[in-house]
Amino acid sequence: MDKEIAQQIAALADPAIDVRHDAIAVLRGIGTPAIVHLIQALAEAQDNDHRWYTAVALSQIGEATIVPLIDAMKGNNGREFRRYAAAALGEIGSPAVEPLIMAMGSDDRELRGFLSQALCRIGAPAVESLRQRLDDADEIIRSCATLTLWQMGETGLPVIVEHAGKDE
């Protein structure tokens, strides 16, 4: 691992919040080369503070993080890892919507739940894509889209009601 990346990842666990924020800014500037190392750090983090700041750094790198992070969630079934990875994906926002929905076709129920949490965190920007999946040929994706919209509450429920009205 590049020495600079390693130093900045270590700084994400520093007790001084300014040091953590500076490390996030540096890692955002490094970008794509830091992603695999940040994902590894997230998997190895021993406390929630370190997980949180690592997830924030991943989300700050942005779109390039989406596919590697979803792939890592498929390969790592640790609940804390998945929870913070989902938070990072949710913070990335709109660019993560389609990859998250596509990953919901997984047989891994728990993974689907974390992907749904990420979509709920994204909120309104995910609604239209989820609405389009209410008639998806894949039953799992169809079901996940419905459940995710339901979990969104006021943001997603009107879409489910409207869709149910079309079927009657």
C-alpha positions as CSV (number, residue, x, y, z in Angstrom):
1,M,0.0,0.0,0.0
2,D,1.2,3.5,-0.8
3,K,2.7,5.1,2.3
4,E,0.5,8.2,2.0
5,I,-2.7,6.1,1.8
6,A,-1.6,4.1,4.8
7,Q,-0.9,7.2,6.8
8,Q,-4.2,8.8,5.9
9,I,-6.2,5.7,6.7
10,A,-4.4,5.4,10.1
11,A,-5.3,9.1,10.7
12,L,-9.0,8.2,10.4
13,A,-8.7,6.6,13.8
14,D,-6.9,9.6,15.4
15,P,-8.7,11.1,18.4
16,A,-8.5,14.6,17.0
17,I,-11.5,15.3,14.7
18,D,-9.5,17.8,12.7
19,V,-6.9,15.2,11.9
20,R,-9.7,12.8,10.7
21,H,-11.3,15.5,8.5
22,D,-7.9,16.3,7.0
23,A,-7.3,12.6,6.2
24,I,-10.7,12.4,4.5
25,A,-9.8,15.4,2.3
26,V,-6.5,13.9,1.4
27,L,-8.0,10.5,0.6
28,R,-10.7,12.1,-1.5
29,G,-7.9,13.8,-3.4
30,I,-6.1,10.5,-3.9
31,G,-9.3,9.0,-5.2
32,T,-9.5,5.6,-6.9
33,P,-6.2,4.3,-5.8
34,A,-7.3,4.6,-2.1
35,I,-10.6,2.6,-2.6
36,V,-9.3,-0.9,-2.2
37,H,-7.3,0.1,0.9
38,L,-10.3,1.9,2.5
39,I,-12.5,-1.1,1.9
40,Q,-9.9,-3.3,3.6
41,A,-9.7,-0.8,6.5
42,L,-13.4,-0.8,6.8
43,A,-13.4,-4.6,7.1
44,E,-10.7,-4.5,9.7
45,A,-11.9,-1.5,11.8
46,Q,-12.3,-2.3,15.5
47,D,-14.7,0.4,16.5
48,N,-17.6,2.3,15.0
49,D,-15.8,5.7,14.9
50,H,-13.1,4.3,12.7
51,R,-15.7,2.5,10.5
52,W,-17.7,5.8,10.2
53,Y,-14.7,7.9,9.1
54,T,-13.6,5.2,6.7
55,A,-17.1,5.1,5.2
56,V,-17.1,8.9,4.9
57,A,-13.8,8.8,3.1
58,L,-15.2,6.1,0.7
59,S,-18.3,8.2,0.1
60,Q,-16.3,11.3,-0.6
61,I,-14.3,9.5,-3.3
62,G,-17.7,9.1,-4.9
63,E,-18.9,7.1,-8.0
64,A,-15.7,5.1,-8.4
65,T,-16.4,3.5,-5.0
66,I,-19.8,2.0,-5.9
67,V,-19.0,-1.2,-7.7
68,P,-16.0,-2.2,-5.6
69,L,-17.9,-1.5,-2.4
70,I,-21.0,-3.5,-3.5
71,D,-18.7,-6.4,-4.6
72,A,-17.0,-6.2,-1.1
73,M,-20.4,-6.4,0.5
74,K,-21.2,-9.6,-1.4
75,G,-17.9,-11.1,-0.2
76,N,-18.0,-9.9,3.4
77,N,-21.1,-10.8,5.4
78,G,-19.9,-9.0,8.6
79,R,-22.9,-7.0,9.8
80,E,-20.9,-3.9,10.8
81,F,-18.9,-3.9,7.6
82,R,-22.2,-4.1,5.6
83,R,-23.9,-1.4,7.7
84,Y,-21.1,1.1,7.2
85,A,-20.6,0.2,3.5
86,A,-24.4,0.8,3.0
87,A,-24.1,4.1,4.7
88,A,-21.2,5.1,2.4
89,L,-23.2,4.0,-0.7
90,G,-26.2,6.0,0.6
91,E,-24.1,9.1,0.9
92,I,-22.8,8.8,-2.6
93,G,-26.4,9.2,-3.7
94,S,-28.0,9.1,-7.2
95,P,-25.1,7.4,-9.0
96,A,-25.4,4.4,-6.7
97,V,-29.1,3.8,-7.3
98,E,-29.0,1.5,-10.3
99,P,-26.0,-0.6,-9.1
100,L,-27.7,-1.0,-5.7
101,I,-31.0,-2.1,-7.4
102,M,-29.2,-4.6,-9.7
103,A,-27.3,-6.1,-6.7
104,M,-30.7,-6.8,-5.0
105,G,-31.1,-9.8,-7.3
106,S,-28.8,-11.6,-4.9
107,D,-29.9,-14.7,-3.0
108,D,-28.4,-13.2,0.2
109,R,-31.4,-11.8,2.1
110,E,-29.2,-9.9,4.6
111,L,-27.3,-8.2,1.8
112,R,-30.5,-7.2,0.2
113,G,-31.5,-5.5,3.5
114,F,-28.4,-3.5,3.6
115,L,-28.7,-2.5,-0.1
116,S,-32.3,-1.4,0.7
117,Q,-31.0,0.7,3.6
118,A,-28.6,2.5,1.3
119,L,-31.5,3.2,-1.1
120,C,-33.6,4.5,1.8
121,R,-30.7,6.8,2.7
122,I,-30.6,8.1,-0.8
123,G,-34.3,8.8,-0.6
124,A,-36.3,10.7,-3.3
125,P,-33.6,10.3,-6.0
126,A,-34.1,6.5,-5.8
127,V,-37.9,6.5,-6.1
128,E,-38.3,6.6,-9.8
129,S,-35.8,3.8,-10.4
130,L,-37.6,1.7,-7.7
131,R,-41.0,2.5,-9.3
132,Q,-39.8,1.2,-12.6
133,R,-38.8,-2.1,-10.9
134,L,-42.3,-2.7,-9.4
135,D,-43.0,-4.7,-12.6
136,D,-39.5,-6.2,-13.0
137,A,-39.3,-9.8,-14.4
138,D,-37.1,-10.8,-11.5
139,E,-39.4,-11.5,-8.5
140,I,-36.7,-10.8,-6.0
141,I,-36.0,-7.3,-7.4
142,R,-39.7,-6.6,-7.7
143,S,-40.2,-7.6,-4.1
144,C,-37.1,-5.6,-2.9
145,A,-38.3,-2.5,-4.8
146,T,-41.7,-2.7,-3.1
147,L,-40.2,-3.2,0.4
148,T,-37.7,-0.4,-0.1
149,L,-40.4,2.0,-1.2
150,W,-42.5,0.9,1.8
151,Q,-39.5,1.5,4.1
152,M,-39.1,5.0,2.7
153,G,-42.4,5.9,4.3
154,E,-43.9,9.2,2.9
155,T,-41.4,9.3,0.2
156,G,-42.1,5.8,-1.3
157,L,-45.6,4.8,-0.1
158,P,-47.5,7.0,-2.6
159,V,-45.7,5.1,-5.4
160,I,-46.8,1.7,-4.1
161,V,-50.4,2.9,-3.7
162,E,-50.4,4.4,-7.2
163,H,-49.0,1.1,-8.6
164,A,-51.6,-1.0,-6.7
165,G,-54.3,1.2,-8.1
166,K,-53.1,0.5,-11.7
167,D,-53.5,-3.2,-11.1
168,E,-57.1,-3.0,-10.1
